[in-house]
Amino acid sequence: MHRTPAPDAAAMLRAAGLRVTDTRVAVIDALAGLPHSGVDALVSRLTASLPQTSRQAVHNVLTDLVVAG
């Protein structure tokens, strides 16, 4: 299932020069509801909508966001 990205998350990713993906949008959305959360909490939240999401994918997104500023 392909979900429509949240406009703010998509705009933020594009402004940072990052490709908009379902996983990146989902991580940003999860962080909005669970600020300062660990990877385990984020993965738990994401698996409801994106069950294929791995811990490594979440780590990769977080790293991409930090590097992009």
Helices and strands as residue ranges (DSSP letters): H 7-15, H 22-33, H 39-46, H 55-68
